[in-house]
Amino acid sequence: MTVHLGPFTSFARNDQCLKRDLRPEHAAKYLAGKLGVVMAQPDYGWFAKTLEGGASFDESQIHAGGHFGVGGTYGQT
């Protein structure tokens, strides 16, 4: 598949192949066993914080872990 925009914020045409590189080690680290913890939060604020994690790669949780686990362009940057 060819995408015509990106990566990041540029809206200029930039044809490139859509890349995916599924990474089971990232899924194991960032996704396994965490859904129950996220869903058990008492309100949306804690739900979002638990879903997102911290600002660094090592503090990432389910949301960023999904991106890293799929790989491709964002997994390389």
PLY file of the C-alpha trace (Angstrom):
ply
format ascii 1.0
element vertex 77
property float x
property float y
property float z
element edge 76
property int vertex1
property int vertex2
end_header
0.00 0.00 0.00
1.26 3.48 -0.79
0.49 6.41 1.48
0.87 9.95 0.20
1.33 12.02 3.37
3.61 12.00 6.37
5.24 10.90 8.42
4.62 13.52 11.08
3.00 16.90 10.35
3.86 17.73 6.74
0.93 17.88 4.32
3.22 17.85 1.29
2.87 14.80 -0.92
5.43 12.22 0.12
4.76 8.84 -1.51
6.05 5.93 0.56
5.22 2.31 1.20
3.17 1.60 4.29
5.43 -0.55 6.47
4.50 -2.94 9.23
6.81 -5.09 11.31
4.82 -6.85 14.02
6.92 -7.07 17.16
5.70 -9.72 19.62
8.25 -8.63 22.24
6.61 -5.19 22.39
3.15 -6.73 22.64
4.34 -8.90 25.53
5.88 -5.94 27.36
3.24 -3.26 26.79
-0.03 -5.12 26.25
-0.10 -8.48 28.03
-2.21 -8.53 31.16
-2.83 -4.76 31.22
-6.32 -4.49 29.79
-7.95 -5.50 33.07
-5.96 -2.87 34.96
-7.00 -0.15 32.50
-10.67 -1.17 32.52
-10.80 -1.30 36.34
-10.04 2.40 36.78
-12.68 4.36 38.72
-13.10 7.25 36.26
-12.03 8.54 32.86
-9.06 10.50 34.23
-7.44 7.42 35.72
-8.50 5.32 32.71
-6.69 7.70 30.33
-3.60 7.98 32.54
-3.35 4.21 32.89
-3.94 3.68 29.16
-1.31 6.25 28.11
1.39 5.77 30.75
4.26 8.22 31.06
6.07 10.45 28.61
9.10 8.23 28.05
9.42 5.03 26.01
9.98 3.00 29.19
6.80 4.38 30.79
4.60 3.64 27.76
1.49 1.57 28.25
-1.20 0.05 26.02
-1.72 2.98 23.62
1.92 3.54 22.67
2.65 -0.17 23.00
0.20 -0.82 20.20
2.04 1.64 17.96
5.45 0.18 18.79
4.13 -3.36 18.37
2.93 -2.67 14.83
6.29 -1.16 13.89
6.82 0.53 10.56
7.83 4.18 10.31
7.03 5.10 13.91
8.81 2.04 15.20
11.98 3.28 13.49
11.98 6.86 14.81
0 1
1 2
2 3
3 4
4 5
5 6
6 7
7 8
8 9
9 10
10 11
11 12
12 13
13 14
14 15
15 16
16 17
17 18
18 19
19 20
20 21
21 22
22 23
23 24
24 25
25 26
26 27
27 28
28 29
29 30
30 31
31 32
32 33
33 34
34 35
35 36
36 37
37 38
38 39
39 40
40 41
41 42
42 43
43 44
44 45
45 46
46 47
47 48
48 49
49 50
50 51
51 52
52 53
53 54
54 55
55 56
56 57
57 58
58 59
59 60
60 61
61 62
62 63
63 64
64 65
65 66
66 67
67 68
68 69
69 70
70 71
71 72
72 73
73 74
74 75
75 76
